[in-house]
Amino acid sequence: MTSRSRVTVLAGFAPAATDAVARSLLVADPSLTLVGHDLSAVRDGVVTRTVRTAAGVIERGRTELVHGCVSCTLREDVLPTLERLSRERPGSDIVLCLPPAIEPAAVAALPAELTFDSFVTVVEAAGLLDDLTSSDDLRDRDLHAAANDRRGVAEVVARQIEYADTIVVWGSPALGPYDRDQAAALLHRLTPWAVQVRVGDGPTVDCTGLAARLLRTGRHDPAVPAMLGRALEGYPIGIHDRAGDHGVNAMLFQSRRPFHPQRLHDALEDLAATSLRGRGQLWIATQPDTAIAWESAGGNLMLGNLGLWLAALPADRWDEATPMRRLSADAAWDPYYGDRGTALSFVGLGLDTDALTATLKGCLLADAELAEGADAWSKLPDPFAEHYSWA
């Protein structure tokens, strides 16, 4: 019986570097099949798929945009394409190279019939800091996939990095040692769970060595949730390193008591601007049932709904949660708060961790407010209610 093809997903915001890595893998392993998608005509409703090997292009195909959604279109095209190639090219592993503005989490949601071996993100060291500090939207760089695609550059770059189990740091002979090391320090704090592989610092690339570090590693664990769900499942969301190195530092903030809605709302702009990247979960006193996602990048802030706290569910509905979430909640269960709690990670350049911690603590309920109980909390002014629906 022929073994199932293993799929390595290659993402990256710098298309030239990502393409160079993909071609290096083909050189190192002629048995590989490379699948890529061209979005240059996506606003005309067309996505072009190319399949190639080291010997050249073996097929081109076109697919129409589904519901105006690029991620939906790729998902609907990728699954049948990869399954078909697995049958037609038995014993050939596959590299799926994503377009620059596509986030790998969109592909990871595909059914388990596929064996994802690793999620690799290629980062161009020279442009990393500029992208993570950029306030540009994808539209500003003509990379938006649809009229309603309002994602920011920093947001997309951060998500591509955070989802990876392997980071390829594409350097340049012109890039100084300090800048190379700063990029590595920044990537380590953004995704401490990923293996870093550095290439491109010299005039040549060791294709065989690169392939050995990227292919057939088995690094992808499908049980690990995407970034914003990690804390709920008990997985780390970052590291606490106040001192840092090469100007890059990071901090974790955790609290069992809830945020005061008005004070948190008043501080949002400052909190979003303080760090390069913020992520995690929180709870607000006036919203005791809902776990709220926090995601900040490029000075922008996104809040979202992570679902209900287990403490807000009857016990007979706990089986709706994953085993890891139930175990995590049980291990840290509080007799008053249950599994409710704030867990936030921040990464920055010269981040003033003392000031940020003080700001966050100042937004929590004070002792006197806490003592008044949940009935009193529900009557607090809640500006979030005007803009967000957590139901």
QUICOR-V705901 format. One record per residue. N is the residue number from 1. NEAR is the number of other C-alpha atoms within 12 Angstrom. Layout:
N&NEAR, N&NEAR
//
This chain:
1&6, 2&13, 3&14, 4&25, 5&31, 6&36, 7&43, 8&43, 9&49, 10&51, 11&49, 12&47, 13&39, 14&34, 15&27, 16&20, 17&31, 18&34, 19&31, 20&28, 21&46, 22&42, 23&34, 24&31, 25&38, 26&32, 27&26, 28&25, 29&28, 30&25, 31&22, 32&36, 33&43, 34&44, 35&40, 36&39, 37&39, 38&30, 39&33, 40&21, 41&22, 42&30, 43&23, 44&18, 45&23, 46&26, 47&34, 48&28, 49&33, 50&29, 51&32, 52&30, 53&30, 54&20, 55&16, 56&19, 57&17, 58&18, 59&19, 60&19, 61&21, 62&23, 63&27, 64&24, 65&26, 66&21, 67&15, 68&22, 69&26, 70&41, 71&32, 72&24, 73&30, 74&44, 75&30, 76&25, 77&30, 78&40, 79&28, 80&18, 81&32, 82&40, 83&27, 84&21, 85&32, 86&28, 87&19, 88&17, 89&25, 90&21, 91&20, 92&29, 93&38, 94&44, 95&47, 96&49, 97&44, 98&42, 99&41, 100&35, 101&40, 102&46, 103&38, 104&41, 105&32, 106&30, 107&39, 108&38, 109&25, 110&25, 111&18, 112&18, 113&18, 114&31, 115&32, 116&38, 117&31, 118&37, 119&44, 120&47, 121&51, 122&49, 123&48, 124&41, 125&40, 126&29, 127&28, 128&35, 129&31, 130&19, 131&33, 132&41, 133&31, 134&28, 135&27, 136&26, 137&29, 138&28, 139&19, 140&15, 141&19, 142&23, 143&31, 144&30, 145&35, 146&27, 147&18, 148&15, 149&23, 150&24, 151&34, 152&33, 153&41, 154&36, 155&36, 156&43, 157&43, 158&44, 159&36, 160&44, 161&46, 162&43, 163&46, 164&45, 165&40, 166&40, 167&43, 168&41, 169&40, 170&39, 171&34, 172&24, 173&17, 174&16, 175&20, 176&15, 177&17, 178&17, 179&27, 180&30, 181&24, 182&29, 183&37, 184&36, 185&32, 186&41, 187&50, 188&35, 189&40, 190&46, 191&34, 192&28, 193&26, 194&30, 195&30, 196&32, 197&31, 198&31, 199&32, 200&31, 201&25, 202&14, 203&11, 204&17, 205&24, 206&23, 207&24, 208&20, 209&20, 210&34, 211&29, 212&16, 213&28, 214&40, 215&36, 216&29, 217&22, 218&20, 219&29, 220&29, 221&21, 222&24, 223&20, 224&29, 225&27, 226&33, 227&36, 228&38, 229&34, 230&29, 231&38, 232&43, 233&33, 234&28, 235&25, 236&29, 237&41, 238&35, 239&29, 240&27, 241&29, 242&27, 243&21, 244&25, 245&24, 246&22, 247&25, 248&36, 249&33, 250&42, 251&36, 252&33, 253&34, 254&27, 255&26, 256&27, 257&34, 258&42, 259&40, 260&37, 261&31, 262&25, 263&28, 264&30, 265&28, 266&21, 267&24, 268&29, 269&20, 270&20, 271&40, 272&33, 273&27, 274&33, 275&37, 276&42, 277&50, 278&46, 279&45, 280&40, 281&44, 282&46, 283&42, 284&41, 285&42, 286&30, 287&35, 288&35, 289&30, 290&33, 291&36, 292&40, 293&35, 294&34, 295&41, 296&42, 297&40, 298&35, 299&30, 300&33, 301&31, 302&29, 303&30, 304&26, 305&25, 306&31, 307&28, 308&30, 309&35, 310&35, 311&28, 312&20, 313&20, 314&13, 315&13, 316&11, 317&15, 318&21, 319&15, 320&17, 321&24, 322&21, 323&17, 324&23, 325&29, 326&25, 327&20, 328&24, 329&28, 330&21, 331&16, 332&21, 333&20, 334&18, 335&13, 336&18, 337&26, 338&24, 339&39, 340&40, 341&37, 342&35, 343&40, 344&40, 345&43, 346&44, 347&49, 348&43, 349&31, 350&25, 351&30, 352&25, 353&30, 354&18, 355&18, 356&32, 357&25, 358&15, 359&25, 360&37, 361&26, 362&24, 363&30, 364&34, 365&31, 366&20, 367&14, 368&11, 369&22, 370&23, 371&14, 372&16, 373&22, 374&23, 375&15, 376&17, 377&28, 378&22, 379&17, 380&25, 381&21, 382&24, 383&20, 384&27, 385&19, 386&12, 387&12, 388&17, 389&17, 390&23, 391&15
//
